[in-house]
Amino acid sequence: MTTATARLLPRARRFLRRRTRVLLLLAGWSLLESAHTFLGGYGLAKALDQGFLAGHTGVGLAWLGVTALAVVVGGLAGRGVFRGLADLVEPLRDSLIRQVVSRSLTQAVAHPARAADSAVVSRLTNQTEIARDSFAGLVLVARSFVFTAAGAVLGLLSLAPQLLLIVVPPLAAGLLLFLATLRPMAARQRAFLQADEDLSTQFGAVAEGLRDVVACGAQQQTAARAYGLIEKEARAARQLARWAAVRCLALGLAGQLPILLLLVSAPWLLRQGLTPGVVLGALAYLTQSLLPALHTLMNALGSAGTRLVVVLDRLTNGPGPDPETTTGPDPDPESTTPPAPTTPPDPAPLVPVPPGGPGVHLRAVTFAYGPAAQPVLDDLDLTVEPGEHLVVVGPSGIGKSTLTALVAGLLEPGHGEIRVAGRPVRARSGPDPSLLRVLIPQQAYVFSGNLRENLLYLCPDGASASALEASSHAVGLDPLVRRLGGLDAPLDPGVLSQGERQLIALGRAHLSPAPLVLLDEATCHLDPAAEMRAERAFAERPGTLIVVAHRITSARRADRILVLDGVRATCGTHDELLERSALYRDLAGSWQPDALPAPEAPEAPERAERISAKSRYLG
């Protein structure tokens, strides 16, 4: 008995005890359904010996008629069987769903900052349906085998006890071999489900930080980890298939050998006084009743049974690594740390950048998401001077994030040219782009490990302790460092809030050597005071800064503001745009500079929030 089975047995007994009436009803219908099993062989033997072979055709037809009537009655009883089966199976599925949802909500209440568990989706949909279908199939097959076997054995005894000497030994040998495969198959099934959940969790983490992964040049490492998990699931599936082959051998031994032995021993049985009808009736019991039921039972126990035990154990007791199924140094499924490349990359050449930072130049840039789609950006010309702080505003979906992705080189324009520091942004040769620019999207990417490793991720040559401390202090990361227990304390991304993740990503970008920083709503989960501190830190940092803003206060802190309105782009200072851009006046709303303190005052963003809700969001 496996550990999972031992844990589940008490719950299974309680579940079945509460449904005694359903079980009795199911047994009654099954008994009626299996009546044709006994008559299938016994009636055939009597039809031959007392009817056709004795010259009494009417008697033979009568026995066959009784057998056929039993089949009809068994078919009608099948309706009751399935009705009782639904009353037993559906409560199990409902109970499992309640447990999964309850556990997920309990974890969310206990850890409100923890990110959603991607594996819950697999448990709530795929695994609960596996449990439901497996339980239904197992109950249906088990009760069929019990009543079919009882009818067949009773029939064989009524015909001739000698028949059991031929049938039982191969059946027992096949069953023993089959039972020996149950435990390893359950272990392999558990490993397969664990690999499936690991893959689901990894893909969820990658999807959440996909843009950051691409912007940071971590595609190769992230893909290598995903490929490793895919191979782990494939390896578990292959191991499961090998044990399934052993199960097929057991099925052949228990299913085909009794028929062969009966045919070979038929002359001896006839010499012992058995009639041809008895031999043919025994053959009917084997081929039409006992062996098909045995095959179905062994298939159900070997596949649905092992799946049911594993899935129920995971749904009711929670997932966890199984030391018996761990093979090789597979990566930790809860970690999202990209593995180190197998071969160290060649050192990237230095990027010649002007002292104030790189200039960004867009000339007649047009971009659309598809050949027949309307352009998101159409014939856009833009120059960002070295060291300039530019804020991009506009309604939601107007193309702000698209613009930053184009400047970062993640997207390629359909027409036009984009240059950073005088070089094409998607040049196929030259320095590593991550040394020139860094993009922080709205959904920040944080991997497990420790905080120091996260902050140094974009520093190929490392950074001094003073620089690390200065960047952490500049973006307002100090309280989080203290709460986590220092820079070298273990970091679990799942327990971080979205705002805390953004602070870590901002600290990483601030510490990086990249002279061009692109913040695509990278402070949207921060409060106005924290946002002002982070943006001021980047404005004071040497280099060029482009910010996609979601609050009007961000625009007030910029050197210039770019307004995207879907028809044309307008660039200027705050005061100039109030005169030239109707869209900017609409976005700014009733917010006026003489109604508020200067933007440098700490309370200014919060007062602006109270004065006009419309001025809070730009898109």
ZAPALUM-804287 format. One line per field, with one value per residue (C-alpha): residue in three letters; x, y, z. Coordinates in steps of 0.05 Angstrom, whole numbers, plus 5000, padded with zeros to 4 digits. Layout:
residuo	[Ala, ...]
px	[X, ...]
py	[Y, ...]
pz	[Z, ...]
This chain:
residuo	[Met, Thr, Thr, Ala, Thr, Ala, Arg, Leu, Leu, Pro, Arg, Ala, Arg, Arg, Phe, Leu, Arg, Arg, Arg, Thr, Arg, Val, Leu, Leu, Leu, Leu, Ala, Gly, Trp, Ser, Leu, Leu, Glu, Ser, Ala, His, Thr, Phe, Leu, Gly, Gly, Tyr, Gly, Leu, Ala, Lys, Ala, Leu, Asp, Gln, Gly, Phe, Leu, Ala, Gly, His, Thr, Gly, Val, Gly, Leu, Ala, Trp, Leu, Gly, Val, Thr, Ala, Leu, Ala, Val, Val, Val, Gly, Gly, Leu, Ala, Gly, Arg, Gly, Val, Phe, Arg, Gly, Leu, Ala, Asp, Leu, Val, Glu, Pro, Leu, Arg, Asp, Ser, Leu, Ile, Arg, Gln, Val, Val, Ser, Arg, Ser, Leu, Thr, Gln, Ala, Val, Ala, His, Pro, Ala, Arg, Ala, Ala, Asp, Ser, Ala, Val, Val, Ser, Arg, Leu, Thr, Asn, Gln, Thr, Glu, Ile, Ala, Arg, Asp, Ser, Phe, Ala, Gly, Leu, Val, Leu, Val, Ala, Arg, Ser, Phe, Val, Phe, Thr, Ala, Ala, Gly, Ala, Val, Leu, Gly, Leu, Leu, Ser, Leu, Ala, Pro, Gln, Leu, Leu, Leu, Ile, Val, Val, Pro, Pro, Leu, Ala, Ala, Gly, Leu, Leu, Leu, Phe, Leu, Ala, Thr, Leu, Arg, Pro, Met, Ala, Ala, Arg, Gln, Arg, Ala, Phe, Leu, Gln, Ala, Asp, Glu, Asp, Leu, Ser, Thr, Gln, Phe, Gly, Ala, Val, Ala, Glu, Gly, Leu, Arg, Asp, Val, Val, Ala, Cys, Gly, Ala, Gln, Gln, Gln, Thr, Ala, Ala, Arg, Ala, Tyr, Gly, Leu, Ile, Glu, Lys, Glu, Ala, Arg, Ala, Ala, Arg, Gln, Leu, Ala, Arg, Trp, Ala, Ala, Val, Arg, Cys, Leu, Ala, Leu, Gly, Leu, Ala, Gly, Gln, Leu, Pro, Ile, Leu, Leu, Leu, Leu, Val, Ser, Ala, Pro, Trp, Leu, Leu, Arg, Gln, Gly, Leu, Thr, Pro, Gly, Val, Val, Leu, Gly, Ala, Leu, Ala, Tyr, Leu, Thr, Gln, Ser, Leu, Leu, Pro, Ala, Leu, His, Thr, Leu, Met, Asn, Ala, Leu, Gly, Ser, Ala, Gly, Thr, Arg, Leu, Val, Val, Val, Leu, Asp, Arg, Leu, Thr, Asn, Gly, Pro, Gly, Pro, Asp, Pro, Glu, Thr, Thr, Thr, Gly, Pro, Asp, Pro, Asp, Pro, Glu, Ser, Thr, Thr, Pro, Pro, Ala, Pro, Thr, Thr, Pro, Pro, Asp, Pro, Ala, Pro, Leu, Val, Pro, Val, Pro, Pro, Gly, Gly, Pro, Gly, Val, His, Leu, Arg, Ala, Val, Thr, Phe, Ala, Tyr, Gly, Pro, Ala, Ala, Gln, Pro, Val, Leu, Asp, Asp, Leu, Asp, Leu, Thr, Val, Glu, Pro, Gly, Glu, His, Leu, Val, Val, Val, Gly, Pro, Ser, Gly, Ile, Gly, Lys, Ser, Thr, Leu, Thr, Ala, Leu, Val, Ala, Gly, Leu, Leu, Glu, Pro, Gly, His, Gly, Glu, Ile, Arg, Val, Ala, Gly, Arg, Pro, Val, Arg, Ala, Arg, Ser, Gly, Pro, Asp, Pro, Ser, Leu, Leu, Arg, Val, Leu, Ile, Pro, Gln, Gln, Ala, Tyr, Val, Phe, Ser, Gly, Asn, Leu, Arg, Glu, Asn, Leu, Leu, Tyr, Leu, Cys, Pro, Asp, Gly, Ala, Ser, Ala, Ser, Ala, Leu, Glu, Ala, Ser, Ser, His, Ala, Val, Gly, Leu, Asp, Pro, Leu, Val, Arg, Arg, Leu, Gly, Gly, Leu, Asp, Ala, Pro, Leu, Asp, Pro, Gly, Val, Leu, Ser, Gln, Gly, Glu, Arg, Gln, Leu, Ile, Ala, Leu, Gly, Arg, Ala, His, Leu, Ser, Pro, Ala, Pro, Leu, Val, Leu, Leu, Asp, Glu, Ala, Thr, Cys, His, Leu, Asp, Pro, Ala, Ala, Glu, Met, Arg, Ala, Glu, Arg, Ala, Phe, Ala, Glu, Arg, Pro, Gly, Thr, Leu, Ile, Val, Val, Ala, His, Arg, Ile, Thr, Ser, Ala, Arg, Arg, Ala, Asp, Arg, Ile, Leu, Val, Leu, Asp, Gly, Val, Arg, Ala, Thr, Cys, Gly, Thr, His, Asp, Glu, Leu, Leu, Glu, Arg, Ser, Ala, Leu, Tyr, Arg, Asp, Leu, Ala, Gly, Ser, Trp, Gln, Pro, Asp, Ala, Leu, Pro, Ala, Pro, Glu, Ala, Pro, Glu, Ala, Pro, Glu, Arg, Ala, Glu, Arg, Ile, Ser, Ala, Lys, Ser, Arg, Tyr, Leu, Gly]
px	[5000, 5028, 5031, 4980, 4932, 4940, 4923, 4862, 4830, 4799, 4769, 4744, 4709, 4675, 4653, 4623, 4590, 4552, 4524, 4504, 4435, 4465, 4513, 4457, 4415, 4475, 4487, 4415, 4415, 4483, 4457, 4398, 4444, 4491, 4437, 4452, 4524, 4503, 4453, 4503, 4543, 4493, 4437, 4483, 4506, 4434, 4412, 4465, 4462, 4387, 4364, 4401, 4449, 4393, 4348, 4300, 4304, 4247, 4283, 4347, 4310, 4275, 4341, 4369, 4306, 4315, 4387, 4367, 4313, 4365, 4407, 4348, 4334, 4407, 4406, 4345, 4379, 4438, 4396, 4390, 4464, 4483, 4432, 4463, 4532, 4516, 4491, 4558, 4606, 4580, 4584, 4658, 4672, 4635, 4673, 4740, 4725, 4704, 4769, 4812, 4777, 4776, 4850, 4866, 4824, 4855, 4925, 4904, 4879, 4940, 4988, 4952, 5015, 5029, 5019, 4966, 4986, 4985, 4980, 4911, 4883, 4908, 4879, 4812, 4800, 4843, 4856, 4785, 4758, 4810, 4787, 4714, 4722, 4771, 4725, 4665, 4702, 4731, 4664, 4630, 4683, 4694, 4620, 4614, 4674, 4649, 4580, 4604, 4658, 4607, 4560, 4615, 4646, 4577, 4564, 4630, 4617, 4547, 4574, 4636, 4684, 4743, 4739, 4764, 4830, 4843, 4819, 4844, 4920, 4934, 4884, 4920, 4989, 4966, 4933, 4995, 5039, 4989, 4985, 5061, 5057, 5008, 5056, 5110, 5056, 5026, 5094, 5105, 5035, 5051, 5116, 5078, 5027, 5081, 5118, 5053, 5042, 5115, 5108, 5043, 5075, 5137, 5096, 5053, 5115, 5146, 5082, 5078, 5148, 5155, 5170, 5221, 5254, 5261, 5283, 5337, 5362, 5344, 5308, 5361, 5363, 5288, 5278, 5330, 5292, 5225, 5256, 5283, 5213, 5184, 5236, 5222, 5148, 5165, 5212, 5157, 5110, 5160, 5171, 5096, 5091, 5143, 5103, 5041, 5076, 5087, 5014, 4997, 5039, 4998, 4934, 4957, 4975, 4909, 4866, 4890, 4924, 4859, 4825, 4886, 4889, 4814, 4819, 4881, 4850, 4782, 4796, 4816, 4754, 4710, 4744, 4728, 4654, 4641, 4594, 4609, 4556, 4593, 4659, 4626, 4590, 4656, 4687, 4628, 4640, 4712, 4706, 4640, 4640, 4698, 4758, 4728, 4709, 4779, 4811, 4768, 4783, 4858, 4858, 4817, 4861, 4924, 4905, 4844, 4859, 4930, 4909, 4853, 4897, 4950, 4902, 4859, 4922, 4945, 4876, 4862, 4932, 4966, 5023, 5093, 5156, 5160, 5230, 5216, 5204, 5260, 5310, 5370, 5385, 5321, 5310, 5267, 5197, 5181, 5241, 5239, 5313, 5340, 5395, 5465, 5482, 5520, 5575, 5594, 5576, 5631, 5644, 5605, 5645, 5636, 5583, 5607, 5556, 5559, 5573, 5501, 5471, 5448, 5403, 5341, 5320, 5257, 5247, 5180, 5167, 5103, 5082, 5020, 5004, 4991, 4992, 4918, 4915, 4910, 4978, 4989, 5043, 5040, 5099, 5125, 5186, 5217, 5283, 5302, 5365, 5421, 5406, 5334, 5275, 5215, 5146, 5096, 5022, 4957, 4894, 4898, 4915, 4942, 5012, 5053, 5078, 5089, 5134, 5178, 5181, 5205, 5258, 5281, 5287, 5233, 5191, 5212, 5177, 5143, 5172, 5222, 5285, 5302, 5371, 5399, 5467, 5472, 5464, 5404, 5367, 5361, 5432, 5452, 5523, 5554, 5549, 5500, 5436, 5426, 5489, 5456, 5383, 5338, 5262, 5220, 5148, 5085, 5091, 5159, 5200, 5231, 5263, 5277, 5346, 5362, 5353, 5426, 5423, 5360, 5391, 5456, 5422, 5436, 5508, 5552, 5614, 5581, 5575, 5606, 5570, 5565, 5532, 5484, 5466, 5458, 5411, 5369, 5363, 5349, 5287, 5261, 5279, 5308, 5243, 5235, 5308, 5298, 5234, 5265, 5325, 5379, 5405, 5427, 5363, 5325, 5274, 5208, 5173, 5107, 5103, 5118, 5064, 5063, 5090, 5148, 5165, 5165, 5212, 5261, 5258, 5269, 5329, 5357, 5349, 5378, 5440, 5450, 5503, 5453, 5451, 5380, 5323, 5252, 5198, 5133, 5084, 5136, 5110, 5035, 5031, 5066, 5032, 5043, 5098, 5137, 5127, 5154, 5215, 5231, 5221, 5263, 5318, 5319, 5316, 5378, 5413, 5462, 5432, 5369, 5301, 5235, 5174, 5104, 5063, 4996, 4991, 4994, 5045, 5096, 5087, 5101, 5168, 5193, 5235, 5186, 5121, 5100, 5025, 5000, 4929, 4923, 4924, 4988, 5040, 5052, 5114, 5129, 5130, 5070, 5053, 5063, 5018, 4962, 4961, 4973, 4940, 4866, 4877, 4929, 4882, 4829, 4877, 4901, 4829, 4819, 4889, 4925, 4995, 4973, 4924, 4978, 5046, 5106, 5116, 5178, 5136, 5123, 5049, 5037, 5019, 4971, 4935, 4931, 4897, 4844, 4831, 4814, 4802, 4804, 4875, 4899, 4902, 4926, 4903]
py	[5000, 5068, 5127, 5164, 5105, 5101, 5174, 5169, 5105, 5138, 5193, 5143, 5102, 5164, 5186, 5118, 5109, 5174, 5144, 5074, 5081, 5099, 5039, 4991, 5017, 5010, 4939, 4919, 4945, 4912, 4845, 4849, 4870, 4811, 4758, 4747, 4729, 4665, 4647, 4665, 4601, 4557, 4570, 4557, 4491, 4468, 4491, 4446, 4385, 4382, 4415, 4416, 4357, 4315, 4330, 4375, 4440, 4472, 4461, 4491, 4552, 4560, 4562, 4612, 4654, 4655, 4677, 4732, 4756, 4761, 4805, 4852, 4856, 4870, 4927, 4958, 4952, 4991, 5055, 5047, 5033, 5098, 5137, 5110, 5123, 5197, 5203, 5176, 5212, 5283, 5296, 5276, 5326, 5382, 5366, 5368, 5435, 5464, 5439, 5469, 5536, 5538, 5523, 5576, 5628, 5610, 5619, 5685, 5711, 5686, 5715, 5774, 5796, 5727, 5721, 5675, 5602, 5582, 5508, 5521, 5526, 5455, 5428, 5463, 5442, 5385, 5347, 5351, 5325, 5269, 5251, 5252, 5211, 5162, 5151, 5140, 5091, 5054, 5046, 5024, 4973, 4947, 4933, 4902, 4856, 4834, 4814, 4787, 4745, 4719, 4698, 4666, 4627, 4603, 4582, 4544, 4508, 4489, 4461, 4425, 4441, 4414, 4476, 4519, 4480, 4504, 4575, 4598, 4588, 4634, 4684, 4686, 4693, 4751, 4786, 4780, 4809, 4865, 4882, 4886, 4944, 4986, 5020, 5040, 5063, 5107, 5137, 5151, 5181, 5226, 5248, 5263, 5307, 5343, 5357, 5383, 5431, 5454, 5469, 5507, 5548, 5564, 5586, 5630, 5664, 5674, 5702, 5752, 5779, 5765, 5836, 5844, 5778, 5801, 5871, 5844, 5794, 5733, 5695, 5640, 5626, 5628, 5583, 5534, 5528, 5518, 5465, 5429, 5425, 5402, 5346, 5328, 5318, 5278, 5234, 5221, 5203, 5154, 5120, 5114, 5082, 5030, 5006, 5007, 4956, 4910, 4917, 4894, 4831, 4817, 4827, 4777, 4726, 4732, 4743, 4698, 4639, 4612, 4608, 4572, 4522, 4507, 4493, 4449, 4410, 4401, 4328, 4310, 4343, 4304, 4240, 4258, 4257, 4330, 4343, 4389, 4437, 4444, 4458, 4509, 4541, 4547, 4579, 4628, 4646, 4662, 4699, 4735, 4750, 4735, 4755, 4819, 4841, 4824, 4863, 4923, 4920, 4914, 4972, 5014, 4999, 5009, 5076, 5107, 5076, 5102, 5170, 5173, 5158, 5208, 5264, 5255, 5257, 5322, 5355, 5336, 5340, 5390, 5379, 5364, 5333, 5258, 5235, 5167, 5199, 5250, 5233, 5276, 5348, 5377, 5451, 5472, 5482, 5539, 5579, 5626, 5639, 5633, 5580, 5601, 5591, 5528, 5569, 5639, 5692, 5731, 5798, 5853, 5913, 5979, 6026, 6094, 6141, 6216, 6241, 6264, 6198, 6172, 6210, 6176, 6192, 6167, 6184, 6172, 6111, 6072, 6010, 5965, 5898, 5862, 5877, 5897, 5931, 6006, 6036, 6048, 6098, 6132, 6171, 6192, 6238, 6246, 6268, 6258, 6296, 6264, 6268, 6291, 6269, 6256, 6234, 6201, 6210, 6193, 6151, 6077, 6036, 6096, 6067, 6089, 6020, 6005, 6066, 6043, 5973, 6001, 6044, 5983, 5942, 5892, 5911, 5929, 5986, 5973, 6036, 6087, 6086, 6086, 6103, 6103, 6136, 6141, 6066, 6029, 6002, 5931, 5928, 5855, 5868, 5910, 5913, 5878, 5920, 5909, 5952, 6010, 6010, 5979, 5974, 5965, 5947, 5952, 5879, 5876, 5812, 5787, 5719, 5678, 5678, 5740, 5814, 5827, 5779, 5814, 5883, 5862, 5824, 5878, 5892, 5842, 5869, 5874, 5937, 5965, 5961, 6037, 6039, 5984, 6022, 6088, 6059, 6024, 6089, 6131, 6091, 6080, 6007, 6013, 5993, 5931, 5912, 5917, 5877, 5821, 5817, 5848, 5843, 5770, 5743, 5691, 5724, 5690, 5730, 5699, 5737, 5805, 5855, 5885, 5951, 5916, 5880, 5946, 5977, 5919, 5926, 6001, 5991, 5941, 5991, 6049, 6008, 5983, 6016, 6028, 6102, 6098, 6079, 6066, 6064, 6038, 6053, 6021, 6059, 6046, 6003, 6055, 6110, 6181, 6197, 6134, 6146, 6217, 6193, 6138, 6184, 6239, 6187, 6169, 6243, 6256, 6194, 6207, 6187, 6194, 6178, 6162, 6151, 6127, 6162, 6145, 6206, 6279, 6293, 6252, 6297, 6359, 6331, 6320, 6365, 6353, 6316, 6276, 6271, 6214, 6224, 6173, 6226, 6264, 6270, 6336, 6349, 6407, 6430, 6428, 6501, 6496, 6435, 6469, 6519, 6473, 6406, 6398, 6326, 6346, 6398, 6345, 6296, 6350, 6369, 6423, 6414, 6482, 6497, 6558, 6515, 6470, 6475, 6465, 6393, 6386, 6391, 6320, 6333, 6360, 6293, 6274, 6341, 6336, 6268, 6299, 6359, 6323, 6249, 6262, 6287, 6224, 6178, 6193, 6128]
pz	[5000, 4980, 5027, 4985, 4989, 5064, 5070, 5026, 5054, 5116, 5074, 5023, 5077, 5106, 5036, 5021, 5089, 5079, 5015, 5037, 5006, 4938, 4943, 4959, 4901, 4855, 4879, 4867, 4796, 4783, 4808, 4761, 4704, 4715, 4712, 4639, 4657, 4691, 4636, 4580, 4590, 4627, 4577, 4518, 4548, 4560, 4492, 4460, 4506, 4519, 4455, 4389, 4401, 4430, 4371, 4409, 4370, 4410, 4476, 4448, 4422, 4489, 4527, 4477, 4486, 4561, 4552, 4504, 4552, 4608, 4562, 4551, 4626, 4639, 4588, 4622, 4689, 4661, 4664, 4739, 4745, 4712, 4752, 4816, 4789, 4779, 4850, 4874, 4827, 4822, 4898, 4895, 4841, 4878, 4942, 4907, 4874, 4942, 4973, 4918, 4920, 4996, 5001, 4948, 4984, 5051, 5022, 4992, 5059, 5096, 5044, 5010, 4974, 4945, 4870, 4845, 4841, 4767, 4785, 4816, 4746, 4731, 4795, 4788, 4716, 4690, 4755, 4783, 4717, 4718, 4788, 4768, 4705, 4738, 4798, 4753, 4709, 4769, 4804, 4740, 4723, 4794, 4808, 4738, 4750, 4819, 4795, 4729, 4762, 4813, 4757, 4715, 4773, 4795, 4723, 4717, 4782, 4760, 4694, 4719, 4777, 4736, 4693, 4750, 4751, 4680, 4687, 4755, 4752, 4691, 4718, 4785, 4753, 4709, 4768, 4811, 4756, 4746, 4820, 4821, 4771, 4810, 4858, 4807, 4759, 4814, 4827, 4753, 4748, 4807, 4773, 4709, 4744, 4783, 4718, 4687, 4745, 4743, 4669, 4681, 4737, 4696, 4635, 4680, 4710, 4641, 4612, 4669, 4657, 4583, 4561, 4616, 4598, 4525, 4544, 4590, 4538, 4581, 4526, 4521, 4595, 4604, 4543, 4569, 4634, 4598, 4553, 4614, 4645, 4579, 4576, 4648, 4632, 4569, 4610, 4661, 4605, 4575, 4642, 4651, 4582, 4599, 4659, 4616, 4571, 4630, 4646, 4575, 4587, 4650, 4610, 4558, 4611, 4648, 4587, 4531, 4565, 4598, 4530, 4500, 4557, 4552, 4478, 4486, 4543, 4509, 4488, 4559, 4587, 4539, 4560, 4632, 4615, 4601, 4544, 4484, 4510, 4577, 4542, 4496, 4555, 4592, 4531, 4529, 4602, 4587, 4522, 4534, 4608, 4654, 4612, 4583, 4653, 4677, 4620, 4635, 4709, 4699, 4650, 4698, 4758, 4719, 4689, 4721, 4789, 4794, 4766, 4817, 4877, 4855, 4837, 4900, 4942, 4909, 4912, 4984, 5015, 4969, 4920, 4940, 4913, 4915, 4932, 4900, 4832, 4832, 4779, 4764, 4783, 4754, 4770, 4828, 4801, 4849, 4827, 4768, 4769, 4698, 4696, 4677, 4603, 4588, 4554, 4576, 4524, 4490, 4524, 4490, 4463, 4497, 4471, 4450, 4482, 4489, 4560, 4571, 4546, 4479, 4432, 4404, 4333, 4298, 4225, 4190, 4234, 4219, 4255, 4252, 4285, 4220, 4145, 4142, 4211, 4221, 4240, 4313, 4297, 4229, 4199, 4268, 4273, 4342, 4370, 4443, 4459, 4499, 4573, 4562, 4604, 4559, 4582, 4534, 4548, 4512, 4518, 4531, 4469, 4430, 4421, 4482, 4499, 4425, 4421, 4479, 4450, 4383, 4416, 4457, 4394, 4414, 4353, 4283, 4247, 4181, 4153, 4177, 4218, 4292, 4317, 4388, 4399, 4323, 4311, 4284, 4344, 4314, 4286, 4275, 4295, 4349, 4424, 4469, 4468, 4543, 4555, 4519, 4540, 4593, 4590, 4653, 4635, 4678, 4701, 4733, 4728, 4793, 4801, 4863, 4894, 4935, 4927, 4910, 4851, 4825, 4830, 4797, 4741, 4689, 4713, 4676, 4712, 4780, 4822, 4885, 4951, 4953, 4884, 4904, 4967, 4930, 4878, 4931, 4970, 4908, 4885, 4956, 4964, 5035, 5073, 5030, 5041, 5116, 5114, 5074, 5120, 5077, 5007, 5015, 5046, 5005, 4959, 4940, 4884, 4904, 4970, 4939, 4920, 4850, 4878, 4913, 4848, 4812, 4863, 4854, 4778, 4784, 4829, 4779, 4722, 4763, 4780, 4709, 4664, 4609, 4591, 4562, 4609, 4584, 4638, 4609, 4666, 4711, 4772, 4763, 4826, 4870, 4909, 4883, 4934, 4918, 4843, 4849, 4887, 4835, 4775, 4808, 4819, 4746, 4725, 4767, 4740, 4683, 4616, 4575, 4604, 4568, 4612, 4593, 4646, 4677, 4723, 4702, 4757, 4718, 4658, 4700, 4721, 4649, 4605, 4548, 4538, 4477, 4466, 4422, 4397, 4341, 4287, 4301, 4355, 4391, 4432, 4480, 4551, 4597, 4585, 4509, 4504, 4543, 4487, 4428, 4444, 4458, 4479, 4530, 4559, 4564, 4598, 4646, 4661, 4714, 4741, 4740, 4764, 4805, 4845, 4873, 4905, 4862, 4839, 4882, 4946, 4973, 4983, 4913, 4879, 4934, 4932, 4857, 4866, 4911, 4866, 4802, 4791, 4717, 4721, 4755, 4696, 4626, 4594]
